[in-house]
Amino acid sequence: VARVFGLKGTIMKLKQGSFLWYLYLDKLYCLLSVRNVKALVEYFHLLDVHRKKTLNDVLFYHFLHHVTDLKRNQITIVFNMLDWNAVGEIGFDQFYMLVCILLAQEASNESGSVEQRGHSLAAATILLKQNHLEEQFIFRHSRPVFELLDLDGELKIGPSNFHMYNFLFKIKKQQLRDLYHDFDITGDCRLNYKEFKLFTIFSMNKYQESQKAVKEEKAVPEKKVSQVN
């Protein structure tokens, strides 16, 4: 969803004990396991009370209201984002993508609580491990995420696109300014897919460098201890 897209504002949280609370993303590819997908398919079928293999806006609202703390207007915005062709319902593919976004963001929320407890090396290590899911998710699924943010189908996304979904893709104001300053190569204040993809690659490289720094910092005390012994 991510620190990569970190827009400050309302932070969506999954409700503890809800169905999604027990699902996990693969840390490399940011996809659900086969077992989790099967469970999600069954869950989707339970929600699909009309047996149309889709969810309308009413069913979708009750689903998100049950598993998250999103408000009604936010849920409506998410539904309209997924229902890009305005047919009034979404299928399992859109549902699956949303679940992955929610799980990626939840990992970031958990890491934020670690950060609040202090900046010790152990906390920083946990923070990086969890936060990486958001960077990794955007990097691995840059095309579908770009298409979701491309509200008007113009193959370009502007700052207003990020602001509208700031509770899903949380970008701070300074990060947003830096994003368009550094990656808006055409200078039209909107990102095409190539510019957006370049941004995701840069973000992943930045994360990997941070992870390497933490590992090196952790290795220094261990080396000193071994020398003393």
Backbone as CSV, one residue per row, in Angstrom:
resi,resn,N_x,N_y,N_z,CA_x,CA_y,CA_z,C_x,C_y,C_z
1,VAL,0.462,-0.113,0.000,0.000,0.000,0.000,1.114,0.273,0.000
2,ALA,2.786,3.893,0.459,3.506,2.994,1.296,4.567,3.817,1.916
3,ARG,5.094,3.409,3.156,6.098,4.353,3.633,6.670,4.892,2.377
4,VAL,6.923,4.038,1.439,7.038,4.413,0.049,5.876,5.301,-0.231
5,PHE,4.673,4.850,0.112,3.498,5.650,-0.098,3.029,6.150,1.232
6,GLY,3.778,6.618,1.999,3.449,7.035,3.297,2.640,8.264,3.425
7,LEU,1.217,8.767,2.621,0.505,10.090,2.788,-0.049,10.224,4.190
8,LYS,0.342,11.283,4.893,-0.091,11.430,6.272,-1.557,11.767,6.311
9,GLY,-2.244,11.305,7.293,-3.663,11.534,7.430,-4.240,10.380,8.210
10,THR,-5.451,9.978,7.889,-6.055,8.840,8.560,-5.289,7.566,8.209
11,ILE,-4.954,6.785,9.229,-4.238,5.545,9.000,-5.207,4.386,9.163
12,MET,-5.445,3.666,8.083,-6.345,2.531,8.128,-5.776,1.427,8.999
13,LYS,-6.640,0.799,9.799,-6.222,-0.331,10.620,-7.208,-1.479,10.450
14,LEU,-6.655,-2.689,10.404,-7.513,-3.866,10.409,-8.032,-4.096,11.821
15,LYS,-9.262,-4.572,11.912,-9.832,-4.878,13.222,-9.297,-6.223,13.700
16,GLN,-8.775,-6.215,14.908,-8.185,-7.435,15.450,-9.243,-8.529,15.567
17,GLY,-8.873,-9.719,15.116,-9.786,-10.851,15.180,-10.641,-11.018,13.936
18,SER,-10.605,-10.039,13.016,-11.359,-10.180,11.765,-10.660,-11.188,10.860
19,PHE,-11.343,-11.611,9.812,-10.796,-12.643,8.924,-9.434,-12.257,8.363
20,LEU,-9.297,-11.026,7.897,-8.039,-10.598,7.284,-6.891,-10.571,8.283
21,TRP,-7.209,-10.484,9.550,-6.177,-10.438,10.599,-5.287,-11.674,10.555
22,TYR,-5.822,-12.787,10.035,-5.101,-14.060,10.052,-4.440,-14.386,8.709
23,LEU,-4.471,-13.452,7.762,-3.812,-13.660,6.474,-2.472,-12.947,6.450
24,TYR,-1.518,-13.504,5.686,-0.180,-12.921,5.611,0.300,-12.896,4.164
25,LEU,1.055,-11.844,3.834,1.640,-11.726,2.508,3.007,-12.386,2.453
26,ASP,3.292,-13.002,1.330,4.647,-13.486,1.078,5.590,-12.285,1.075
27,LYS,6.697,-12.379,1.805,7.577,-11.223,1.992,8.387,-10.867,0.754
28,LEU,8.498,-11.791,-0.190,9.264,-11.510,-1.403,8.382,-10.995,-2.527
29,TYR,7.315,-11.720,-2.817,6.464,-11.368,-3.953,5.193,-10.613,-3.545
30,CYS,4.946,-10.505,-2.230,3.769,-9.782,-1.728,2.473,-10.331,-2.315
31,LEU,2.364,-11.644,-2.301,1.155,-12.342,-2.707,0.742,-13.278,-1.568
32,LEU,-0.516,-13.690,-1.576,-0.973,-14.643,-0.578,-0.547,-16.055,-0.969
33,SER,-0.361,-16.893,0.023,-0.051,-18.291,-0.248,-1.272,-18.963,-0.869
34,VAL,-1.050,-20.121,-1.471,-2.163,-20.862,-2.087,-3.231,-21.163,-1.049
35,ARG,-2.801,-21.528,0.130,-3.740,-21.844,1.216,-4.567,-20.618,1.584
36,ASN,-3.907,-19.458,1.691,-4.619,-18.224,2.024,-5.563,-17.800,0.915
37,VAL,-5.144,-18.010,-0.347,-6.012,-17.657,-1.479,-7.275,-18.515,-1.458
38,LYS,-7.127,-19.792,-1.182,-8.289,-20.679,-1.117,-9.258,-20.213,-0.033
39,ALA,-8.710,-19.826,1.108,-9.554,-19.332,2.198,-10.239,-18.030,1.797
40,LEU,-9.498,-17.169,1.065,-10.065,-15.895,0.640,-11.174,-16.102,-0.393
41,VAL,-10.997,-17.069,-1.276,-12.033,-17.386,-2.268,-13.316,-17.822,-1.558
42,GLU,-13.169,-18.682,-0.573,-14.340,-19.144,0.190,-15.014,-17.981,0.913
43,TYR,-14.204,-17.090,1.448,-14.728,-15.924,2.154,-15.484,-15.019,1.179
44,PHE,-14.929,-14.844,-0.013,-15.583,-14.034,-1.047,-16.929,-14.641,-1.415
45,HIS,-16.985,-15.951,-1.537,-18.233,-16.630,-1.880,-19.282,-16.444,-0.780
46,LEU,-18.842,-16.401,0.467,-19.771,-16.166,1.573,-20.342,-14.748,1.518
47,LEU,-19.497,-13.798,1.139,-19.952,-12.409,1.021,-20.894,-12.226,-0.168
48,ASP,-20.691,-13.024,-1.210,-21.471,-12.926,-2.445,-22.829,-13.601,-2.260
49,VAL,-23.711,-12.954,-1.505,-25.001,-13.559,-1.162,-25.925,-13.682,-2.377
50,HIS,-25.672,-12.904,-3.417,-26.514,-12.955,-4.618,-26.007,-13.966,-5.647
51,ARG,-24.880,-14.603,-5.321,-24.285,-15.626,-6.183,-24.033,-15.108,-7.608
52,LYS,-23.489,-13.899,-7.699,-23.178,-13.304,-8.996,-21.672,-13.269,-9.244
53,LYS,-20.897,-13.808,-8.306,-19.435,-13.784,-8.369,-18.896,-12.356,-8.347
54,THR,-19.684,-11.481,-7.745,-19.288,-10.081,-7.590,-19.831,-9.564,-6.263
55,LEU,-19.311,-8.395,-5.849,-19.836,-7.701,-4.670,-20.316,-6.324,-5.116
56,ASN,-21.555,-5.971,-4.757,-22.020,-4.625,-5.051,-21.561,-3.672,-3.943
57,ASP,-21.936,-2.400,-4.053,-21.443,-1.408,-3.106,-21.922,-1.664,-1.685
58,VAL,-23.130,-2.216,-1.520,-23.665,-2.489,-0.179,-22.890,-3.617,0.491
59,LEU,-22.681,-4.722,-0.232,-21.919,-5.849,0.317,-20.482,-5.436,0.595
60,PHE,-19.926,-4.633,-0.300,-18.548,-4.167,-0.143,-18.418,-3.293,1.104
61,TYR,-19.396,-2.422,1.320,-19.360,-1.561,2.513,-19.354,-2.409,3.784
62,HIS,-20.239,-3.370,3.867,-20.329,-4.186,5.081,-19.052,-5.000,5.295
63,PHE,-18.432,-5.460,4.209,-17.162,-6.177,4.328,-16.081,-5.284,4.935
64,LEU,-15.845,-4.100,4.326,-14.772,-3.228,4.814,-15.092,-2.651,6.190
65,HIS,-16.352,-2.397,6.450,-16.738,-1.892,7.769,-16.459,-2.948,8.846
66,HIS,-16.592,-4.204,8.477,-16.372,-5.296,9.430,-14.886,-5.539,9.704
67,VAL,-14.038,-5.387,8.687,-12.625,-5.767,8.843,-11.686,-4.582,9.063
68,THR,-12.149,-3.340,8.812,-11.288,-2.160,8.995,-12.030,-1.091,9.784
69,ASP,-11.296,-0.001,10.082,-11.913,1.135,10.763,-12.214,2.283,9.791
70,LEU,-12.237,1.989,8.491,-12.525,3.018,7.494,-13.956,3.542,7.648
71,LYS,-14.118,4.840,7.365,-15.430,5.457,7.434,-16.192,5.216,6.135
72,ARG,-17.498,5.491,6.184,-18.357,5.205,5.030,-17.863,5.910,3.762
73,ASN,-17.509,7.194,3.877,-17.074,7.922,2.681,-15.766,7.366,2.130
74,GLN,-14.889,6.879,3.015,-13.632,6.283,2.565,-13.883,4.955,1.856
75,ILE,-14.817,4.188,2.391,-15.163,2.913,1.765,-15.758,3.148,0.380
76,THR,-16.567,4.182,0.254,-17.148,4.527,-1.046,-16.059,4.897,-2.046
77,ILE,-15.070,5.663,-1.589,-13.947,6.059,-2.451,-13.188,4.825,-2.926
78,VAL,-12.938,3.876,-2.013,-12.218,2.652,-2.370,-13.026,1.841,-3.380
79,PHE,-14.323,1.735,-3.146,-15.169,0.977,-4.078,-15.118,1.587,-5.478
80,ASN,-15.226,2.900,-5.560,-15.184,3.571,-6.859,-13.826,3.409,-7.537
81,MET,-12.770,3.353,-6.737,-11.438,3.127,-7.274,-11.354,1.742,-7.927
82,LEU,-11.896,0.732,-7.264,-11.847,-0.632,-7.776,-12.835,-0.845,-8.925
83,ASP,-13.977,-0.193,-8.837,-15.001,-0.298,-9.879,-14.705,0.733,-10.962
84,TRP,-13.553,0.590,-11.615,-13.070,1.612,-12.550,-13.952,1.776,-13.779
85,ASN,-14.693,0.713,-14.149,-15.567,0.832,-15.322,-17.021,1.138,-14.935
86,ALA,-17.219,1.467,-13.635,-18.516,1.958,-13.144,-19.689,1.020,-13.438
87,VAL,-19.500,-0.273,-13.187,-20.604,-1.221,-13.381,-21.374,-1.459,-12.082
88,GLY,-20.881,-0.882,-10.977,-21.587,-1.001,-9.706,-21.261,-2.246,-8.919
89,GLU,-20.193,-2.950,-9.295,-19.791,-4.144,-8.567,-18.334,-4.470,-8.881
90,ILE,-17.725,-5.267,-8.014,-16.340,-5.679,-8.233,-16.252,-7.200,-8.183
91,GLY,-15.264,-7.745,-8.888,-15.056,-9.190,-8.903,-13.950,-9.601,-7.950
92,PHE,-13.596,-10.872,-8.003,-12.599,-11.392,-7.061,-11.224,-10.797,-7.311
93,ASP,-10.865,-10.520,-8.552,-9.529,-9.969,-8.840,-9.317,-8.640,-8.126
94,GLN,-10.316,-7.749,-8.202,-10.217,-6.463,-7.506,-10.220,-6.663,-5.994
95,PHE,-11.036,-7.614,-5.541,-11.123,-7.924,-4.119,-9.774,-8.424,-3.603
96,TYR,-9.135,-9.290,-4.363,-7.829,-9.837,-3.979,-6.774,-8.727,-3.897
97,MET,-6.761,-7.838,-4.888,-5.803,-6.740,-4.885,-5.996,-5.851,-3.662
98,LEU,-7.248,-5.560,-3.333,-7.526,-4.730,-2.159,-7.026,-5.395,-0.887
99,VAL,-7.275,-6.675,-0.744,-6.829,-7.396,0.450,-5.312,-7.323,0.588
100,CYS,-4.591,-7.475,-0.510,-3.128,-7.384,-0.470,-2.677,-5.988,-0.056
101,ILE,-3.357,-4.958,-0.548,-3.032,-3.582,-0.167,-3.258,-3.381,1.326
102,LEU,-4.389,-3.877,1.824,-4.711,-3.724,3.241,-3.685,-4.433,4.127
103,LEU,-3.266,-5.623,3.720,-2.298,-6.383,4.509,-0.924,-5.722,4.489
104,ALA,-0.540,-5.173,3.332,0.745,-4.483,3.236,0.753,-3.254,4.126
105,GLN,-0.356,-2.516,4.145,-0.415,-1.317,4.975,-0.475,-1.677,6.451
106,GLU,-1.160,-2.753,6.779,-1.241,-3.171,8.180,0.134,-3.495,8.728
107,ALA,0.992,-4.103,7.896,2.363,-4.389,8.321,3.094,-3.099,8.658
108,SER,2.830,-2.057,7.877,3.456,-0.760,8.137,2.927,-0.156,9.425
109,ASN,1.620,-0.298,9.691,1.037,0.225,10.924,1.671,-0.435,12.145
110,GLU,1.885,-1.765,12.055,2.507,-2.497,13.160,3.921,-2.011,13.390
111,SER,4.654,-1.752,12.315,6.026,-1.283,12.452,6.065,0.107,13.043
112,GLY,5.003,0.905,12.767,4.936,2.229,13.351,4.837,2.175,14.860
113,SER,4.099,1.190,15.388,3.989,1.053,16.836,5.315,0.647,17.443
114,VAL,6.118,-0.125,16.693,7.460,-0.474,17.157,8.319,0.768,17.237
115,GLU,8.184,1.630,16.211,8.987,2.838,16.150,8.694,3.737,17.334
116,GLN,7.409,3.794,17.768,7.042,4.642,18.881,7.643,4.161,20.189
117,ARG,8.009,2.898,20.262,8.562,2.363,21.509,10.046,2.649,21.632
118,GLY,10.641,3.231,20.601,12.055,3.559,20.694,12.788,3.232,19.424
119,HIS,14.023,3.724,19.313,14.807,3.537,18.094,16.013,2.644,18.368
120,SER,15.834,1.654,19.202,16.920,0.726,19.467,17.208,-0.070,18.212
121,LEU,18.345,-0.739,18.193,18.727,-1.534,17.031,17.704,-2.631,16.778
122,ALA,17.248,-3.280,17.856,16.269,-4.354,17.698,14.974,-3.815,17.099
123,ALA,14.527,-2.662,17.600,13.296,-2.060,17.084,13.469,-1.670,15.622
124,ALA,14.627,-1.139,15.288,14.886,-0.722,13.901,14.878,-1.926,12.974
125,THR,15.416,-3.039,13.444,15.439,-4.260,12.622,14.028,-4.741,12.337
126,ILE,13.175,-4.768,13.383,11.789,-5.179,13.209,11.068,-4.217,12.284
127,LEU,11.341,-2.925,12.468,10.710,-1.896,11.650,10.998,-2.114,10.174
128,LEU,12.244,-2.384,9.845,12.621,-2.589,8.450,11.972,-3.835,7.876
129,LYS,11.957,-4.917,8.651,11.393,-6.168,8.159,9.924,-6.006,7.805
130,GLN,9.173,-5.255,8.648,7.748,-5.107,8.405,7.469,-4.043,7.349
131,ASN,8.168,-2.922,7.459,7.916,-1.827,6.530,8.236,-2.211,5.100
132,HIS,9.116,-3.160,4.923,9.547,-3.507,3.576,8.400,-4.060,2.746
133,LEU,7.346,-4.566,3.391,6.234,-5.116,2.639,5.549,-4.060,1.785
134,GLU,5.464,-2.825,2.274,4.832,-1.787,1.470,5.677,-1.431,0.253
135,GLU,6.971,-1.215,0.473,7.853,-0.938,-0.659,7.826,-2.082,-1.658
136,GLN,7.919,-3.292,-1.107,7.962,-4.482,-1.954,6.656,-4.645,-2.734
137,PHE,5.545,-4.359,-2.078,4.247,-4.512,-2.730,4.115,-3.558,-3.916
138,ILE,4.440,-2.281,-3.701,4.343,-1.301,-4.776,5.301,-1.640,-5.907
139,PHE,6.495,-2.117,-5.537,7.503,-2.480,-6.536,7.039,-3.675,-7.371
140,ARG,6.536,-4.694,-6.701,6.119,-5.916,-7.394,4.844,-5.722,-8.208
141,HIS,3.978,-4.831,-7.762,2.672,-4.660,-8.401,2.477,-3.224,-8.876
142,SER,3.529,-2.647,-9.421,3.486,-1.243,-9.821,2.426,-0.962,-10.884
143,ARG,2.261,-1.885,-11.837,1.289,-1.666,-12.908,-0.150,-1.610,-12.373
144,PRO,-0.625,-2.628,-11.633,-2.011,-2.543,-11.134,-2.218,-1.383,-10.156
145,VAL,-1.205,-1.059,-9.341,-1.341,0.074,-8.424,-1.457,1.371,-9.218
146,PHE,-0.637,1.515,-10.248,-0.696,2.704,-11.109,-2.084,2.823,-11.743
147,GLU,-2.612,1.718,-12.217,-3.922,1.743,-12.871,-5.025,2.101,-11.888
148,LEU,-4.883,1.675,-10.637,-5.863,2.047,-9.620,-5.829,3.542,-9.339
149,LEU,-4.624,4.102,-9.322,-4.470,5.529,-9.032,-4.810,6.410,-10.232
150,ASP,-4.788,5.831,-11.409,-5.094,6.575,-12.634,-6.618,6.712,-12.756
151,LEU,-7.176,7.670,-12.033,-8.625,7.787,-11.878,-9.363,7.982,-13.190
152,ASP,-8.787,8.772,-14.091,-9.487,9.144,-15.316,-9.054,8.330,-16.538
153,GLY,-8.186,7.345,-16.316,-7.733,6.533,-17.430,-6.874,7.296,-18.417
154,GLU,-6.171,8.334,-17.944,-5.334,9.154,-18.826,-3.899,8.664,-18.890
155,LEU,-3.608,7.547,-18.206,-2.267,6.973,-18.144,-1.270,7.916,-17.458
156,LYS,-1.779,8.786,-16.594,-0.952,9.680,-15.795,-1.624,9.912,-14.451
157,ILE,-0.819,10.101,-13.402,-1.376,10.346,-12.079,-0.769,11.622,-11.496
158,GLY,-1.635,12.474,-10.936,-1.211,13.727,-10.345,-1.296,13.679,-8.828
159,PRO,-0.870,14.736,-8.143,-0.911,14.776,-6.672,-2.304,14.530,-6.106
160,SER,-3.340,15.004,-6.813,-4.714,14.827,-6.319,-5.089,13.353,-6.224
161,ASN,-4.507,12.522,-7.084,-4.779,11.078,-7.037,-4.307,10.490,-5.716
162,PHE,-3.106,10.893,-5.285,-2.567,10.397,-4.017,-3.362,10.931,-2.834
163,HIS,-3.757,12.211,-2.910,-4.508,12.812,-1.811,-5.847,12.117,-1.611
164,MET,-6.491,11.746,-2.691,-7.800,11.103,-2.580,-7.717,9.776,-1.837
165,TYR,-6.592,9.072,-2.020,-6.444,7.754,-1.390,-5.384,7.777,-0.286
166,ASN,-5.279,8.926,0.416,-4.208,9.039,1.409,-4.373,8.081,2.578
167,PHE,-5.574,7.530,2.776,-5.771,6.570,3.864,-5.342,5.166,3.447
168,LEU,-5.094,4.949,2.139,-4.580,3.666,1.651,-3.100,3.763,1.301
169,PHE,-2.734,4.829,0.577,-1.356,5.033,0.153,-0.848,6.299,0.837
170,LYS,-0.220,6.126,1.999,0.038,7.249,2.903,1.310,8.010,2.555
171,ILE,1.204,9.060,1.778,2.382,9.832,1.412,2.397,11.158,2.165
172,LYS,3.483,11.450,2.836,3.633,12.724,3.522,3.806,13.829,2.485
173,LYS,3.450,15.059,2.868,3.493,16.186,1.929,4.880,16.368,1.325
174,GLN,5.920,16.279,2.172,7.273,16.466,1.667,7.659,15.345,0.714
175,GLN,7.243,14.119,1.025,7.521,12.991,0.137,6.842,13.182,-1.212
176,LEU,5.633,13.751,-1.179,4.904,13.982,-2.419,5.615,15.029,-3.271
177,ARG,6.088,16.095,-2.618,6.824,17.133,-3.350,8.105,16.558,-3.953
178,ASP,8.811,15.760,-3.144,10.050,15.141,-3.636,9.767,14.184,-4.788
179,LEU,8.655,13.455,-4.676,8.288,12.484,-5.705,8.163,13.159,-7.067
180,TYR,7.416,14.249,-7.119,7.197,14.920,-8.405,8.412,15.741,-8.832
181,HIS,9.177,16.221,-7.850,10.384,16.974,-8.189,11.433,16.069,-8.834
182,ASP,11.568,14.870,-8.289,12.631,13.957,-8.724,12.245,13.063,-9.907
183,PHE,10.961,12.742,-10.045,10.576,11.733,-11.033,9.638,12.232,-12.122
184,ASP,9.172,13.468,-12.015,8.328,14.028,-13.066,9.228,14.547,-14.193
185,ILE,9.741,13.613,-14.977,10.717,13.943,-16.021,10.111,14.836,-17.099
186,THR,8.828,14.633,-17.422,8.189,15.416,-18.482,7.810,16.816,-18.008
187,GLY,7.800,17.037,-16.687,7.533,18.369,-16.146,6.095,18.827,-16.221
188,ASP,5.137,17.896,-16.337,3.722,18.287,-16.432,2.978,18.089,-15.118
189,CYS,3.731,17.877,-14.014,3.153,17.683,-12.676,2.286,16.432,-12.593
190,ARG,2.524,15.491,-13.478,1.846,14.196,-13.437,2.858,13.116,-13.821
191,LEU,2.665,11.925,-13.270,3.588,10.832,-13.547,2.979,9.862,-14.545
192,ASN,3.729,9.539,-15.603,3.299,8.439,-16.457,3.821,7.143,-15.837
193,TYR,3.497,6.012,-16.462,3.864,4.745,-15.815,5.371,4.576,-15.698
194,LYS,6.128,4.970,-16.710,7.584,4.808,-16.644,8.179,5.608,-15.498
195,GLU,7.684,6.825,-15.286,8.161,7.658,-14.181,7.777,7.045,-12.843
196,PHE,6.565,6.530,-12.777,6.089,5.882,-11.551,6.913,4.636,-11.240
197,LYS,7.192,3.839,-12.257,7.992,2.623,-12.085,9.403,2.970,-11.611
198,LEU,9.959,4.031,-12.166,11.284,4.484,-11.745,11.282,4.844,-10.263
199,PHE,10.216,5.475,-9.826,10.064,5.823,-8.420,10.039,4.573,-7.531
200,THR,9.309,3.538,-7.958,9.236,2.322,-7.147,10.591,1.618,-7.073
201,ILE,11.346,1.648,-8.162,12.684,1.043,-8.170,13.607,1.791,-7.215
202,PHE,13.554,3.111,-7.274,14.369,3.942,-6.385,14.014,3.675,-4.927
203,SER,12.730,3.560,-4.636,12.271,3.329,-3.263,12.758,1.986,-2.733
204,MET,12.715,0.970,-3.596,13.192,-0.344,-3.177,14.689,-0.320,-2.930
205,ASN,15.445,0.366,-3.791,16.892,0.480,-3.595,17.202,1.192,-2.291
206,LYS,16.430,2.222,-1.990,16.626,2.976,-0.747,16.367,2.094,0.458
207,TYR,15.308,1.282,0.378,15.012,0.351,1.470,16.145,-0.657,1.655
208,GLN,16.639,-1.216,0.560,17.701,-2.217,0.638,18.978,-1.633,1.229
209,GLU,19.263,-0.369,0.910,20.428,0.298,1.492,20.244,0.486,2.997
210,SER,19.038,0.838,3.413,18.748,1.002,4.839,18.877,-0.327,5.573
211,GLN,18.381,-1.385,4.936,18.469,-2.712,5.535,19.926,-3.137,5.700
212,LYS,20.735,-2.837,4.692,22.155,-3.171,4.746,22.842,-2.414,5.874
213,ALA,22.475,-1.133,6.060,23.069,-0.312,7.122,22.740,-0.869,8.496
214,VAL,21.498,-1.325,8.676,21.097,-1.900,9.960,21.877,-3.173,10.247
215,LYS,22.033,-4.022,9.216,22.785,-5.264,9.396,24.233,-4.985,9.757
216,GLU,24.830,-3.970,9.113,26.219,-3.619,9.404,26.358,-3.068,10.814
217,GLU,25.383,-2.282,11.233,25.398,-1.727,12.595,25.263,-2.835,13.626
218,LYS,24.452,-3.827,13.305,24.258,-4.954,14.204,25.516,-5.807,14.290
219,ALA,26.251,-5.893,13.191,27.442,-6.735,13.140,28.586,-6.147,13.957
220,VAL,28.635,-4.817,14.131,29.730,-4.168,14.862,29.786,-4.599,16.325
221,PRO,28.669,-4.515,17.097,28.723,-4.968,18.497,29.076,-6.442,18.630
222,GLU,28.560,-7.275,17.717,28.846,-8.713,17.770,30.331,-8.966,17.557
223,LYS,30.932,-8.189,16.665,32.359,-8.338,16.393,33.174,-7.937,17.608
224,LYS,32.754,-6.860,18.296,33.456,-6.401,19.497,33.387,-7.424,20.606
225,VAL,32.205,-8.047,20.770,32.034,-9.070,21.793,32.950,-10.260,21.538
226,SER,33.024,-10.683,20.258,33.871,-11.823,19.915,35.340,-11.517,20.167
227,GLN,35.729,-10.255,19.945,37.126,-9.852,20.176,37.460,-9.866,21.664
228,VAL,36.486,-9.450,22.489,36.695,-9.453,23.942,36.836,-10.859,24.458
229,ASN,35.991,-11.786,23.943,36.051,-13.177,24.387,37.334,-13.839,23.900
